[in-house]
């Protein structure tokens, strides 16, 4: 059974850094675009970052551009999200997701991702 498992969340002070990991198992996700999304308390799930299957294309949400970096290691079936200069407004549950459909460019739309992890909590204190 295909499974995505996030790790690396935690509590950090504003200005700090965290690196999230998303390990895929049960099938290979090397041909899938992968994305990170987040959902804060009382908010809708929002797009954070996405990366194409080969890693050549990346896109970021406006609120994280310049601070977060998405990357992938297909040999390890793992996707990463490096988060720097964290702010209290980055506090949320972060989810990893996979899009199994071929697209010219990776999508930023929540509804177009097929597989989801259980999420990992990131809390940024001021």
Secondary structure, 3 states (H helix, E strand, C coil): CCEEEEECCEEEECCCCEEEEEEEECCCCCCCEEEEEEECCCCCCEEEEEECCCCCCEEECCCCCCCEEEEEECCCCEEEEEECCCCHHHCEEEEEEEECCCCCCCCCCHHHCCEECCCEEEEEEC
